[in-house]
Amino acid sequence: MKYAAAWADIACEVLETPYPYGTAHASRGPDDVDVTPDRLHPAFHGSYDWHSSAHMQWSLVRLLTLAPDQVGRRPIEVLDRRLTPDAIATEAAYLRERPSYERPYGWAWAAMLVAATRKTQWADALTPLGDVIADLVLAWMPKQAYPVRHGVHLNSAFALALLHEAYGELDRADVAEAIRARALQWFGSDTAYDTRFEPSGTDFLSPALSEAELMRRVLPDAEFAGWLSAFLPGLGGDAHQHLLEVPVTDDSGDGQLAHLSGLALSRAWQLRALAPALPDVADVLRAAADRQVDAVLPTVTDGDFMSTHWLVSFALLADQA
């Protein structure tokens, strides 16, 4: 991998940067105010917040899997200090006691971390975390009457896509099937999606492309091609051209505006994943993906901390699509 060493270095650096950190901790009383990050979240501190810490650790595991000869021992040392049985037990208990915490985005990335480590030295320690998240997902989906369709953390389609992948790899057919059924209920009849108002000003996801990428996972190939043509008619041709353009990005240190760099990377990942279903315009979609990645690659490792603390994960998604 061309960028493996640099991506591993920045992931370790941000994970070992304790502050700033946003806890998102809702205190239950005057005795529940100890929010020192490494005490509150012994596994998922650093990297600004819980979900970013989880998915940057996923990034390290992926890099160790894909390019072990390029990343050295530092990622192993970082993960060894965090992914201990005691630390993960604390994190699992925290989630079980607060069943809406980091729902669904953080759940999805933590489940991806569990799945990525299933054949590593950290597998046994992480198993309880995967089990807790599975229970939370199965309890949550029936209660969520409508999907969330915007382009930030609560987006339902993005989370379901990662959760479906993770629990498929973990051989939890019950969870994967429940996710597939919910995806079909929420999105299976969608047609002629109006993308004129994408992106919103702080999106890091395209609602349209996130939904399409999820449905790619839960529909047979032949059926999906028809669904996609009805959902985003003209994609890669005379419609939805703005989804192929590089968004205006910002690396000033504004954490919300930094989302737009992530939008370029998530679009690239999703366009590459969708391209095989649209063979007549596949080259157009892949070229658009390349432009979006090229535009933000320097920011992944050399940008402000508000960009570097999370973008490696999205660059990996785009690189592996």
N, C-alpha and C positions, 0 to 999 in steps of 0.2 A: 504493500500500500504506500502510495506516494507521500501521504501526510501522517502516517501512523506515529512516528516519533514526536512530531510537533504537537499532534492532537493529544497524545498521552501526557506530554509535559504540561500542557496548559490545563488538562483535566486534573492532574495531581496538584498543580499550583492553586487552582481555585478551590479545590476540596480542602486544602490546607490553609485557606484564607478564612479565619473565623468571623470576621466582621467586614462589611455590614452583613447582618442576618435578619431576615423577617420571620419571626416565629409563627405567626398566625395562631398563637395559642390563646384560647378563650379560658380565662381563669374561672374556676368554679367557686372560689371563695378567697378570703384573705390569706389562707395558708397555701394557696395554689398559685404562687407568683414567682417561683424560681424558674425563670425562663432563660438561664444561661444555656446557650445552644447545645454544648456538648453534654450537659447534664440532662436536659430535656429530651434530646435526641442523640443518644450516643453513637448510633450508626449514621444518621442522616443530618449531620451538622455540616457547616462549611458550604461553599458554593451558593451562598445567599439565602437559600430556603430549602425546605424539606424535599420538595419534588425535584428541584434541580440537583440536589445532592444525590438523590436516588438515581436519576438518569445519567448523571455524570459518572457514577460508579458503574452503571450499565455500560457506559462508553468504555471504561477501562477494561471491563471483562470482555467486551467485543474486540477491542484492540489486542488484548492478550490472546484471544482465539484466532484472530485474522492475521496478526503479524507479531508473533511472540519474539522473534529475533530482532525486531526493530524497537521495541518499547522498553526493554531493560527490566530491572527488578523493582524500580520505584512503584509502579502500579500495584504489584503484589504486596509490597510493604504497606501501602496506603489501605488496601482492601483488608489485609490481615488485621490491622488495628481497629477496623470498624465492624467487619462482618463476623463478630464473635457471637457465640450462643447467648451470652448475657445481654449484649447490646441489642440483638434482634428480638429477644424476649421482651425487652423494654419497649421497643418500637411496636411489636405486635399487640402488647397489652394496651398501649396508648391508642392504637386504632380501634381495638375492640371496645374500649371505654368511650370513644368519641366517633361513632359510626358515620358521621358526615365529614370528618377531617380529611382533607385532600381528595375528596370525591369529585369527579372520577379520575382526574388527570394524574394525581400523585399515586393513586392505586395502580393505574395502568403502568406507569413507569416502574414502580416497585415490583409489580408482577413480572415485568420484562426482565428485571434484574434477577429475580428468583429463577426464571426460566433459563437465563443465560448462564447461570452458575450450576445448573443441574448436574454437570459432569466435572465439577471442580471440587477443590478442597473446602469450598464454602457452602456446598449444597445442603448438608445436614443442618447447619446453623440457620439457613434461610427458609427451610421448609415450613416452620410455624408461621412465618410472615405470609407465605403464599397461601396457606390454609385460611388464615384470618381474612385476607383480601377476598378469597373465593367466597367465604361465607357472607361478607359484606356485599359483594356484587350480586349474589343470588337473592339477598334480602332487599336490596335497593331497586333492582330493575322493575319488579312488579309494581312498586309504588310510584315510579317516575312515569306519570301519565303521558308526558309529551317530551320529545327530544329537545335538547338545547342546540341551536343551530348557529350561534355566533362563532367568531373566530379566535376565541381565547380559551382559557383553561377548562371551562365547563362544557366545551363542545362534546356532545355525546358520541358522535361518529368516530372521532379520533380516538377517544378512550376505548370504545368498544373494539376498534380495530386492533389496538395493542393488546387488550385483554384477551381477545379471541386468539391471537397469535401465541401469547404467553401460555394460556391454559391448554391450548392444543399441544404445545411442546411439553407441557407438564403432565400430559395424559389425563387431564381432567375433562373427560368428554361431557360430563354433566354441565360444567360451566361453559364450555365452548358451545354446546348445543343451545343452552339458554340464551347466550349472546346472539347466536345466529337467529333464533326465533324472534328475539326482540328487534334486531336489525331489520328483519323482514316486516315486522309489524309497523315499525316506525317509518321505514323508508321504501319499502318494496313497491308501493304504488306511486311514488313521486315521478312526475314528468315535467318537462319544460321548465326547469329551474331557472329563475331570474337571477343572473349574476351581475346585473348592472351596478349594484351598490357595493360590490366588493372592490377593494378591501375597505373595512372600517379603519379608523386611524391608528389603532393599536393592535391589529390582528397579527397573529403569528401562524394562523391557519386559514386556509380557504374553506369556508363552510361547504361549498359545492364540491370541491375536489376531495375533501375529507369524507364526505358522504359516499362519493363514487368509489373511493379507495376501499372503504369498508365493504361496500356491496360486492366489489371484486372478490373479496374473501369468502363471502357467504352464498354466492350464486354460482352454479356451474358456468363454465366459460362461455358456452353458446348462449345461454340465457342472459348472462351478464352483458354480452355485446349488444343485445337488443335493448336491455334496460338502459345502458349508458347512452345509446343513440337517442332514446326517448327522453332521458333525463337532461342531457346537455347536447341537444341537437346542434350540429355544426361545429363542435369543438375541434380545433385544429384547422378549421376551414374559414367560413365567413362569419362565425359567431364566437363570442366569449374570448375575443382576442386579448382583452386586458388581463386575463388569467395567465397569458403567456409572456407578458411583459415584466421586466424587472421592477419591483415596487421601489418607490422613493424610500431610501433607508437613512438612518440617523445613528451616529456613533458618538454622540455628545456626552453620553453618560446618563441620559434620561432612560430609565428602565422600561417605560411604556413604549417610547418611540423605538427603542432597540428591538421590540417585537418584530418590526418590519423586516429586519435581516433574517429572522427565523422564518418569516412568511416566504421569502425567496427560497429558502432551503426546503421547507415543507412542500411548497409547490413543485419544486424540482423532483423530490421523491415521488410525489403522487403522480405527476405527469409521466415519469418514467414507468411507474407501475401500471398506469392506464394505457400506455402506448400499444401494447400487444393486442388489446381489444379493438383498436382502431387502425388496422394495418395501412389504410390508405393515407393516413396523416401521421403515422407513427414517427417518421423522421422529423416532422414539424414539431411534434411534442417533445421529442428528445433534444432537438436543437434549442428549444425554449428552455428546457430544464438546464442545459449546459450554460446558457447565458445567465440564468439566475444564480447558479452555483458560482460561476466565475466572478460575478459582481460582488459577492459577499465573502469569498474565501479569506481575504486578508483580515477581515473582522473576526473570524473564528478564533484566531490565535493572537492577533496583535491589537484587537480593539480594546475599548474600555471594559472594565470588570463587569459592567451591567450587560455586556454582550458575551464576553468570554466565559462567564460562569455557567452557560447553558448551551451555546451554539454547537459545540462538538457533537452532541447527540443527534442534532438535526442534520449536521453534515454527514454523519455516518449513515443515517437513513437514506439520504440522497445518494451517497456513494455506493451503497449496496443494492439500490433498487434495480 
